Amino acid sequence: MNYSLDALWWRLTHPDVRALASLLTAPALWHTGCELPVRLLLGEKGFRCLLDWDEHPEALVAHLAQEQPFGYRLGKYAESLLAFWFAHAPHSELLAREVVLKNANGESFGALDFLVRLNGLPYHVELTCKYYGAQDGSRLEQVVGVNAQDRLLDKSDKLAVQLAHGQHPASVVALAGLGIRNEALSSVSIVRGMLFSGEPHQAVQPVNQGAWLGGYVSDWADCPLLSEERRYYVIPRMEWMAPARVDAQSCLSSQQVSAVEQGLVAVLEQRPDGYWHEIGRLMKVSGDRK
């Protein structure tokens, strides 16, 4: 799936609102068996909220300013965006964030990302945003991030453990002060991000057949999307979540982008608003990762 072509990206312009919209509407990168449905996450007025905040982003910007600095921690930025959504969406109530769980000895062993109510029902929500690639994306043991130590299979296993924490006996104590009965709490996931592959992709469990996909590049000479007629943008880490929308000064030629050794690169086209919009995305890795 090329999520960057969704009609939503023709309308939203503010970078933080675009990032939030991606968290809310992008397809899951992999299946956990307990995904929070987009329809429930958005609610009936979700798109209207995004459009309103795109025109008047002051409250969102102020919220993010209070939570900074994020540094290069994309996960923290994503958590802050989602916290704003849970606190302000009409159908949602944010009960708590980062609820620490302790064992019988008082030692911390985990935390619940979010406790929320959606349409009046309580949920434990775990969020992750990951960007993984391999020459053959169906060989999951080889699918890693820009940092080769970050492996998809490791993260999917870790997330399964984190989701189970919502039903752990220690969570009863943590939830008691919020008036939530442990047995009534549903643990759900929001898994966002992309899979990059150099071969025609065939989804292998747990990867989602409809995941947001991109191309994997170890050598620019082998990249079919490298062309003198195209323009490109090297996406800063904190902008990975949403499709790129940049001005002409930010665009790179094929010659310029071919000097990029590692990172995520947007393939661009100009639209009637005068900006250059992402129509595809590549993960460039160093040559020793072939």
N, C-alpha and C positions, 0 to 999 in steps of 0.2 A: 504493500500500500504506500502511495506517495501522499502522506498527510499534508505536505506543504501546499498541495493544490486545492485544499478545502476552501470553499467560498468564504469562510469566516475571515481568512487572511486578506481578502480584498477590502474588508470593512474596518478592522481594528488597526489603530496606528500607534498607541502608546506602548512602549516596550514592556513595562511591567504588567499592563493589562493583557498584552499578547502572551506573555509568559504564564500568567494565571489562566488564561483561556486554554492554553495547551495542557496544563495540569488537569483541567476539568474535562477536556473533550478528547484528548489524544487516545489512540488505542493502546491497550496494555501490551507491554513488550513480551511478557510471558504470562502464562496462566498459573495462578496459585490455587484455583478451585474455590476461592472466596472473594472474587473481585467485587468492588463496590460499583454497581452499574452507573454509567454516565448519567442516565436519566434521573436516578435518585440523587446523585451528587449535584447535578445542576438544579434540580427542582423545576417547577413550572415557570419561574420568572428568571432563570439563570441567564439566558441570552440578553434579556432586557437589562439586567444588572451590569453585564459586561459592556454593553453599549453605553449605558449611562456613565460608568466609571471611565470609559475611554474618552468621553467628552469632559468629564470632571474627575480627574484622577487624584485630586488633592489628598483625600483621606487615605488612599492606598499608599501614596508616596510618603505621607507623614508616618504611617505605620511602619513602612520599611526603614525609614530613617531612624526610628527609635530602636530597631532591631540590629542595625549595622554595628560594627563592620562585618561583612560576610567574607572578606578576603576572596579566595578562590574556591570557597566551599559552596558549590552549587546546591548541595543538599540542604544547607541551612537557608539559602535563599528560597528554595522551593517550599520548605516548611513554613517560612514566614508568610509567603503568598497564600498557602493553604489555610494557615491560621486566620488570616484576614477574611478569607472566604467563609470559613465556618462561623466566624464571629458576626458577619454582616449579611450573609444570604438570608432571605426572608424565611426559608423553611428550616434553618439550621440554628443550633445553639452550641457554642464551644464551651465544654465543661472544664477541660484541663489539657495541658500539653506536657509531654515528657514526664509522665507519671512513673517515678522510680519504684521498682519492685525489690524487696529485700527478703533474704532467706531467714531461717530461724536464728541465725547468729548475727542478724542485723547487717549482713553484707549485701551490697547491691549486686544483682545478677542480670538486670535488664530494665527496660523501660517501655511504656506504651506511648507511641508517638502522639496520638490524639484520642481524647474521649469527647464524643459529640452526641447530640441528638439531631436526627434528621426526620422531619415529619413526626416528631415526638418520640421516636424510638432511639434507644441508646446503642452506640457503636464504638468499638475500639478500632481505630484506623491506623494502618501502617503505610507509610509513603516511601517510595524509592524512585529515583530517576537515574537511569544507567544508559551508557552508550558503548556498545560492544561490536566487535567486528572480527572477521577472519576471512581468509581467501575462500574457504568453503564454509559458509555460515551454518550448514547442516551438521558439521562436526563440532558439537557443542563443547567437547573437551578442549578445543582450540580457540573458542570464542572468548576474547578478552577486550579490555578497554585500551585507551591510549596508553595507560599504564598497564603493561603486560601482566602485572601481578594481580590485577583486578579481573577475576574470572566470573563469567555468567553463572556457571554451575555452583560456585561457592556462594554467590550472592543469593541465588534462588533457594539454596539450602538454609542460609542464614535467615532469610525472610520467613520461611516456614516456621522456624523456631520462634521468631519474634511474634508471629501471628498466634502461636500457641500460648504465649504469655498471657493473653487475655483471659484464658481459661485456667491459668495456674492458681493454686490455692493462695499464693501470696497476693494475688490481685484483689482478693476479697477485702483485705485490710486496706489496700490503697483506695479502693472504690467506696468503702463504707462512708467516708466523709462526704461523698458526693451523692449519697442516697441512691446508688445504683446497685441492684442485686446482681451478683456475678453471673447467675444462671440466665439472666435476661440479656446479657451483653453479647452482641454479635461482633466477631472479629472479621475485619474486611481489609482488603489491600487496594492501594492505588499504585500501580506499577507503570511508570512512564519511561520514555527513552526511545532508542533506535537500535536496529541491528544492521550492520554493514557487511556486505558479502561481495566477493569478487566473482562468484559463480552464480548462475541462475538459482534463485533461492527456493529451497523446499523446506517448509517449516517442520521442525522436529520437536516433539514435546520436550519441555513445557513451552517452547516459543509459540506465540500467537500467530496463526496463519494470516491474520490481518494486521500485523505489527507495522509500524512506520519503518520503512526500509531505505537504505542508501547503498552506495557503492564503496567498495574497499580497494584502496590504491596503495601498492608498495612501490611502483615505478610509474611516474607520470607518462612515460613513453608508451605504456600499455593502457592508458586511460581513454576510453572512447568518448568521454565527455570533455576532453581537452581540445579546444578549437580556438582559432584566432578570432572567430566571430562571437564567441561567448565572453561573458564577464563573470567574475568570481569574487567571493568575499571570505576571508579567513575569519571564522566565527569565534569571538572571545568566549572562554569557558562559561562565563556568567550569562551568555546569550544563547546557549545551546537548546534551551527548552522549546522555543518558538521558531517558526520559519523566519529567516532573515528578511528585513526590509530596510534598505540602506540608500543613501544618496549617491550620486555619481562619483563624488570624491572618494568614496570608500571602496569603489570597485577596482579589481585587479584584472589585468590582461592575462591571457594564457601564458605568456612568457614570464610575467611576474609570479603567477601562482605556481608555476613549475619549479620555482626555487623553494617552495614550502616543503620542509622535511617531515613535519608531523602536525596533526591537528584535524579539526573538522572544517570543511570548506563547502560553502554554498555555491551552487550553480544558479546564475541569476538571469532574469529577463526584466525589461522595463515595462511598466504598466502605465495606464493613463494618468495616474496620480503623480507621475514624474519620478517615482522611486523605483529602485531595482528590487525585485522580489525573488525569493528563493523558489526554484522549481525542481530542485534536486539537491542532494547532499552527499558528500564524499568523506570518508575517513582516510586520511593519508597517514601511513605509518612508515617508520624508517626501513631502509632496505634490508636490514638484518632480520626483519620480522616476516620475510617472504615464506 
